[in-house]
Amino acid sequence: MSDTSLGPMPERVQARLFLHGLLLFVAALVVGWLWFFSLLGRIVLWPIPGSLDLHIPDDPRGWRMAHMEFITNGLLLMGLSFGGRFMRHTDRAYRVLFWSALVTAWLFAVPAGLHPLFGTRGLAFGGGPFKPGLANDLLYVLGWPPVVGVHVLFVLAIVGVRRYLRRST
């Protein structure tokens, strides 16, 4: 497919989106373990003997948010992967869609996974009503690329599906 002809999402793009969805699920597992150990206050894996006292910040709201952020964004990429057959775009538009999807998924999820470790929320530069500090401000700034990416992603997805529907009638 050339850069000017419209076609379905290339299988390689679909596979890469699906792979990143799976990787986000793996990250959700890691965050889930961190959440579990923060609730216990130590690392203990019965029947393996012993435990390791390790302070993991106890922020159930933050851990739940991070866990669900990784799962939700993984599902988003998997859904785009399977839904790609119902889109019509140029190769260039699929590249933009792919990268905006990755930026959206990973850069919404990774900061959410770091917030419970730093005790931050990243909702406002300077902390707003929450804990201020360098970690908060860096994670806040890291949240802007996915804010742009999610809008690009959904505009391209909707336009692509509309093109498919117009041609299939």
ChimeraX commands (.cxc) that place a marker at each C-alpha (Angstrom):
marker #1 position 0.00,0.00,0.00 radius 0.5
marker #1 position 1.41,3.40,-0.93 radius 0.5
marker #1 position 1.24,6.51,1.19 radius 0.5
marker #1 position -1.67,7.78,-0.89 radius 0.5
marker #1 position -3.87,4.66,-1.10 radius 0.5
marker #1 position -6.29,3.68,1.62 radius 0.5
marker #1 position -6.21,0.19,3.05 radius 0.5
marker #1 position -6.80,-1.85,6.18 radius 0.5
marker #1 position -4.35,-1.68,9.06 radius 0.5
marker #1 position -1.25,-3.71,8.12 radius 0.5
marker #1 position -0.98,-7.00,10.02 radius 0.5
marker #1 position 2.44,-6.03,11.35 radius 0.5
marker #1 position 0.98,-2.88,12.93 radius 0.5
marker #1 position -1.85,-4.97,14.39 radius 0.5
marker #1 position 0.64,-7.47,15.84 radius 0.5
marker #1 position 2.80,-4.72,17.32 radius 0.5
marker #1 position -0.21,-3.07,18.95 radius 0.5
marker #1 position -1.28,-6.43,20.37 radius 0.5
marker #1 position 2.24,-7.11,21.67 radius 0.5
marker #1 position 2.33,-3.77,23.47 radius 0.5
marker #1 position -1.09,-4.55,24.92 radius 0.5
marker #1 position 0.33,-7.78,26.33 radius 0.5
marker #1 position 3.38,-5.93,27.69 radius 0.5
marker #1 position 1.06,-3.50,29.47 radius 0.5
marker #1 position -0.69,-6.50,31.04 radius 0.5
marker #1 position 2.69,-7.80,32.25 radius 0.5
marker #1 position 3.34,-4.38,33.78 radius 0.5
marker #1 position -0.10,-4.59,35.43 radius 0.5
marker #1 position 1.01,-7.88,37.01 radius 0.5
marker #1 position 4.14,-6.22,38.41 radius 0.5
marker #1 position 2.11,-3.31,39.78 radius 0.5
marker #1 position -0.37,-5.81,41.22 radius 0.5
marker #1 position 2.45,-7.54,43.12 radius 0.5
marker #1 position 3.73,-4.19,44.41 radius 0.5
marker #1 position 0.20,-3.34,45.57 radius 0.5
marker #1 position -0.12,-6.75,47.25 radius 0.5
marker #1 position 3.22,-6.37,49.06 radius 0.5
marker #1 position 2.37,-2.80,50.11 radius 0.5
marker #1 position -0.83,-4.13,51.72 radius 0.5
marker #1 position 1.15,-6.83,53.56 radius 0.5
marker #1 position 3.94,-4.46,54.55 radius 0.5
marker #1 position 6.55,-6.99,53.47 radius 0.5
marker #1 position 7.35,-9.51,50.76 radius 0.5
marker #1 position 6.15,-12.95,51.78 radius 0.5
marker #1 position 5.33,-15.79,49.39 radius 0.5
marker #1 position 4.09,-18.71,51.45 radius 0.5
marker #1 position 5.00,-21.63,51.26 radius 0.5
marker #1 position 8.44,-20.23,50.44 radius 0.5
marker #1 position 10.04,-19.81,53.87 radius 0.5
marker #1 position 10.92,-16.42,55.22 radius 0.5
marker #1 position 9.93,-12.89,54.34 radius 0.5
marker #1 position 11.64,-9.71,53.34 radius 0.5
marker #1 position 10.79,-6.54,55.19 radius 0.5
marker #1 position 10.58,-3.87,52.55 radius 0.5
marker #1 position 8.83,-0.55,52.77 radius 0.5
marker #1 position 6.55,-0.08,49.77 radius 0.5
marker #1 position 4.37,3.00,50.14 radius 0.5
marker #1 position 0.85,2.12,51.23 radius 0.5
marker #1 position -1.38,4.04,48.83 radius 0.5
marker #1 position -4.27,1.72,47.92 radius 0.5
marker #1 position -5.95,4.37,45.74 radius 0.5
marker #1 position -2.72,4.94,43.82 radius 0.5
marker #1 position -1.97,1.24,43.40 radius 0.5
marker #1 position -5.52,0.51,42.23 radius 0.5
marker #1 position -5.32,3.38,39.75 radius 0.5
marker #1 position -1.94,2.20,38.43 radius 0.5
marker #1 position -3.06,-1.43,38.15 radius 0.5
marker #1 position -6.21,-0.47,36.26 radius 0.5
marker #1 position -4.37,2.08,34.09 radius 0.5
marker #1 position -2.03,-0.63,32.78 radius 0.5
marker #1 position -4.91,-3.06,32.21 radius 0.5
marker #1 position -7.16,-0.48,30.53 radius 0.5
marker #1 position -4.44,0.79,28.24 radius 0.5
marker #1 position -3.44,-2.77,27.35 radius 0.5
marker #1 position -7.04,-3.46,26.38 radius 0.5
marker #1 position -7.10,-0.25,24.34 radius 0.5
marker #1 position -4.12,-1.38,22.27 radius 0.5
marker #1 position -5.55,-4.88,21.84 radius 0.5
marker #1 position -8.89,-3.40,20.75 radius 0.5
marker #1 position -7.18,-1.15,18.21 radius 0.5
marker #1 position -5.25,-4.16,16.97 radius 0.5
marker #1 position -8.40,-6.18,16.31 radius 0.5
marker #1 position -10.39,-3.16,15.13 radius 0.5
marker #1 position -7.71,-2.17,12.63 radius 0.5
marker #1 position -9.34,-4.33,9.97 radius 0.5
marker #1 position -12.31,-1.95,10.10 radius 0.5
marker #1 position -10.21,1.12,9.31 radius 0.5
marker #1 position -9.06,2.63,6.05 radius 0.5
marker #1 position -5.97,4.85,6.09 radius 0.5
marker #1 position -2.68,5.47,4.34 radius 0.5
marker #1 position 0.55,3.94,5.63 radius 0.5
marker #1 position 1.55,7.32,7.02 radius 0.5
marker #1 position -1.73,7.69,8.94 radius 0.5
marker #1 position -1.24,4.19,10.41 radius 0.5
marker #1 position 2.25,5.20,11.58 radius 0.5
marker #1 position 0.80,8.26,13.30 radius 0.5
marker #1 position -2.01,6.17,14.79 radius 0.5
marker #1 position 0.48,3.52,16.02 radius 0.5
marker #1 position 2.82,5.99,17.70 radius 0.5
marker #1 position 0.03,8.07,19.20 radius 0.5
marker #1 position -1.46,4.83,20.59 radius 0.5
marker #1 position 1.86,3.83,22.18 radius 0.5
marker #1 position 2.49,7.29,23.61 radius 0.5
marker #1 position -1.06,7.35,24.98 radius 0.5
marker #1 position -0.97,3.88,26.49 radius 0.5
marker #1 position 2.51,3.88,28.02 radius 0.5
marker #1 position 2.71,7.50,29.13 radius 0.5
marker #1 position -0.66,7.40,30.86 radius 0.5
marker #1 position 0.21,4.10,32.57 radius 0.5
marker #1 position 3.86,4.50,33.62 radius 0.5
marker #1 position 3.37,7.74,35.59 radius 0.5
marker #1 position 0.31,6.18,37.25 radius 0.5
marker #1 position 2.58,3.31,38.32 radius 0.5
marker #1 position 5.16,5.74,39.74 radius 0.5
marker #1 position 2.76,7.98,41.66 radius 0.5
marker #1 position 2.15,5.56,44.54 radius 0.5
marker #1 position 5.91,5.12,44.97 radius 0.5
marker #1 position 6.46,8.88,45.28 radius 0.5
marker #1 position 3.20,9.73,47.05 radius 0.5
marker #1 position 2.25,12.11,44.23 radius 0.5
marker #1 position -0.73,12.55,41.95 radius 0.5
marker #1 position 0.67,14.64,39.07 radius 0.5
marker #1 position -2.63,16.39,38.47 radius 0.5
marker #1 position -1.20,19.90,38.70 radius 0.5
marker #1 position 2.23,21.44,38.29 radius 0.5
marker #1 position 3.38,22.37,41.78 radius 0.5
marker #1 position 1.10,19.72,43.29 radius 0.5
marker #1 position -2.10,21.74,43.48 radius 0.5
marker #1 position -3.99,20.41,46.51 radius 0.5
marker #1 position -1.70,17.34,46.58 radius 0.5
marker #1 position 1.93,16.74,47.54 radius 0.5
marker #1 position 4.26,19.12,45.65 radius 0.5
marker #1 position 7.79,18.33,44.57 radius 0.5
marker #1 position 10.09,17.48,41.71 radius 0.5
marker #1 position 8.65,13.96,41.23 radius 0.5
marker #1 position 5.13,15.37,40.98 radius 0.5
marker #1 position 6.19,18.01,38.46 radius 0.5
marker #1 position 8.16,15.58,36.28 radius 0.5
marker #1 position 5.29,13.09,36.22 radius 0.5
marker #1 position 2.86,15.92,35.47 radius 0.5
marker #1 position 4.94,17.04,32.46 radius 0.5
marker #1 position 5.26,13.41,31.34 radius 0.5
marker #1 position 1.46,13.31,31.20 radius 0.5
marker #1 position 1.14,15.93,28.46 radius 0.5
marker #1 position 2.28,13.88,25.43 radius 0.5
marker #1 position -0.46,11.27,26.01 radius 0.5
marker #1 position -3.04,14.03,26.49 radius 0.5
marker #1 position -2.24,15.13,22.93 radius 0.5
marker #1 position -1.75,11.56,21.67 radius 0.5
marker #1 position -5.14,10.30,22.85 radius 0.5
marker #1 position -6.93,12.97,20.82 radius 0.5
marker #1 position -4.90,12.22,17.69 radius 0.5
marker #1 position -5.47,8.50,18.21 radius 0.5
marker #1 position -9.24,8.67,18.50 radius 0.5
marker #1 position -9.69,11.13,15.64 radius 0.5
marker #1 position -7.68,8.82,13.37 radius 0.5
marker #1 position -9.53,5.72,14.58 radius 0.5
marker #1 position -12.96,7.29,14.03 radius 0.5
marker #1 position -12.02,8.67,10.61 radius 0.5
marker #1 position -10.61,5.28,9.60 radius 0.5
marker #1 position -13.74,3.38,10.66 radius 0.5
marker #1 position -16.02,5.92,8.94 radius 0.5
marker #1 position -14.06,5.43,5.72 radius 0.5
marker #1 position -14.49,1.68,6.05 radius 0.5
marker #1 position -18.23,2.02,6.62 radius 0.5
marker #1 position -18.70,4.37,3.67 radius 0.5
marker #1 position -16.90,1.97,1.30 radius 0.5
marker #1 position -18.66,-1.14,2.54 radius 0.5
marker #1 position -22.23,0.03,1.83 radius 0.5
marker link #1:1,2 radius 0.2
marker link #1:2,3 radius 0.2
marker link #1:3,4 radius 0.2
marker link #1:4,5 radius 0.2
marker link #1:5,6 radius 0.2
marker link #1:6,7 radius 0.2
marker link #1:7,8 radius 0.2
marker link #1:8,9 radius 0.2
marker link #1:9,10 radius 0.2
marker link #1:10,11 radius 0.2
marker link #1:11,12 radius 0.2
marker link #1:12,13 radius 0.2
marker link #1:13,14 radius 0.2
marker link #1:14,15 radius 0.2
marker link #1:15,16 radius 0.2
marker link #1:16,17 radius 0.2
marker link #1:17,18 radius 0.2
marker link #1:18,19 radius 0.2
marker link #1:19,20 radius 0.2
marker link #1:20,21 radius 0.2
marker link #1:21,22 radius 0.2
marker link #1:22,23 radius 0.2
marker link #1:23,24 radius 0.2
marker link #1:24,25 radius 0.2
marker link #1:25,26 radius 0.2
marker link #1:26,27 radius 0.2
marker link #1:27,28 radius 0.2
marker link #1:28,29 radius 0.2
marker link #1:29,30 radius 0.2
marker link #1:30,31 radius 0.2
marker link #1:31,32 radius 0.2
marker link #1:32,33 radius 0.2
marker link #1:33,34 radius 0.2
marker link #1:34,35 radius 0.2
marker link #1:35,36 radius 0.2
marker link #1:36,37 radius 0.2
marker link #1:37,38 radius 0.2
marker link #1:38,39 radius 0.2
marker link #1:39,40 radius 0.2
marker link #1:40,41 radius 0.2
marker link #1:41,42 radius 0.2
marker link #1:42,43 radius 0.2
marker link #1:43,44 radius 0.2
marker link #1:44,45 radius 0.2
marker link #1:45,46 radius 0.2
marker link #1:46,47 radius 0.2
marker link #1:47,48 radius 0.2
marker link #1:48,49 radius 0.2
marker link #1:49,50 radius 0.2
marker link #1:50,51 radius 0.2
marker link #1:51,52 radius 0.2
marker link #1:52,53 radius 0.2
marker link #1:53,54 radius 0.2
marker link #1:54,55 radius 0.2
marker link #1:55,56 radius 0.2
marker link #1:56,57 radius 0.2
marker link #1:57,58 radius 0.2
marker link #1:58,59 radius 0.2
marker link #1:59,60 radius 0.2
marker link #1:60,61 radius 0.2
marker link #1:61,62 radius 0.2
marker link #1:62,63 radius 0.2
marker link #1:63,64 radius 0.2
marker link #1:64,65 radius 0.2
marker link #1:65,66 radius 0.2
marker link #1:66,67 radius 0.2
marker link #1:67,68 radius 0.2
marker link #1:68,69 radius 0.2
marker link #1:69,70 radius 0.2
marker link #1:70,71 radius 0.2
marker link #1:71,72 radius 0.2
marker link #1:72,73 radius 0.2
marker link #1:73,74 radius 0.2
marker link #1:74,75 radius 0.2
marker link #1:75,76 radius 0.2
marker link #1:76,77 radius 0.2
marker link #1:77,78 radius 0.2
marker link #1:78,79 radius 0.2
marker link #1:79,80 radius 0.2
marker link #1:80,81 radius 0.2
marker link #1:81,82 radius 0.2
marker link #1:82,83 radius 0.2
marker link #1:83,84 radius 0.2
marker link #1:84,85 radius 0.2
marker link #1:85,86 radius 0.2
marker link #1:86,87 radius 0.2
marker link #1:87,88 radius 0.2
marker link #1:88,89 radius 0.2
marker link #1:89,90 radius 0.2
marker link #1:90,91 radius 0.2
marker link #1:91,92 radius 0.2
marker link #1:92,93 radius 0.2
marker link #1:93,94 radius 0.2
marker link #1:94,95 radius 0.2
marker link #1:95,96 radius 0.2
marker link #1:96,97 radius 0.2
marker link #1:97,98 radius 0.2
marker link #1:98,99 radius 0.2
marker link #1:99,100 radius 0.2
marker link #1:100,101 radius 0.2
marker link #1:101,102 radius 0.2
marker link #1:102,103 radius 0.2
marker link #1:103,104 radius 0.2
marker link #1:104,105 radius 0.2
marker link #1:105,106 radius 0.2
marker link #1:106,107 radius 0.2
marker link #1:107,108 radius 0.2
marker link #1:108,109 radius 0.2
marker link #1:109,110 radius 0.2
marker link #1:110,111 radius 0.2
marker link #1:111,112 radius 0.2
marker link #1:112,113 radius 0.2
marker link #1:113,114 radius 0.2
marker link #1:114,115 radius 0.2
marker link #1:115,116 radius 0.2
marker link #1:116,117 radius 0.2
marker link #1:117,118 radius 0.2
marker link #1:118,119 radius 0.2
marker link #1:119,120 radius 0.2
marker link #1:120,121 radius 0.2
marker link #1:121,122 radius 0.2
marker link #1:122,123 radius 0.2
marker link #1:123,124 radius 0.2
marker link #1:124,125 radius 0.2
marker link #1:125,126 radius 0.2
marker link #1:126,127 radius 0.2
marker link #1:127,128 radius 0.2
marker link #1:128,129 radius 0.2
marker link #1:129,130 radius 0.2
marker link #1:130,131 radius 0.2
marker link #1:131,132 radius 0.2
marker link #1:132,133 radius 0.2
marker link #1:133,134 radius 0.2
marker link #1:134,135 radius 0.2
marker link #1:135,136 radius 0.2
marker link #1:136,137 radius 0.2
marker link #1:137,138 radius 0.2
marker link #1:138,139 radius 0.2
marker link #1:139,140 radius 0.2
marker link #1:140,141 radius 0.2
marker link #1:141,142 radius 0.2
marker link #1:142,143 radius 0.2
marker link #1:143,144 radius 0.2
marker link #1:144,145 radius 0.2
marker link #1:145,146 radius 0.2
marker link #1:146,147 radius 0.2
marker link #1:147,148 radius 0.2
marker link #1:148,149 radius 0.2
marker link #1:149,150 radius 0.2
marker link #1:150,151 radius 0.2
marker link #1:151,152 radius 0.2
marker link #1:152,153 radius 0.2
marker link #1:153,154 radius 0.2
marker link #1:154,155 radius 0.2
marker link #1:155,156 radius 0.2
marker link #1:156,157 radius 0.2
marker link #1:157,158 radius 0.2
marker link #1:158,159 radius 0.2
marker link #1:159,160 radius 0.2
marker link #1:160,161 radius 0.2
marker link #1:161,162 radius 0.2
marker link #1:162,163 radius 0.2
marker link #1:163,164 radius 0.2
marker link #1:164,165 radius 0.2
marker link #1:165,166 radius 0.2
marker link #1:166,167 radius 0.2
marker link #1:167,168 radius 0.2
marker link #1:168,169 radius 0.2
view
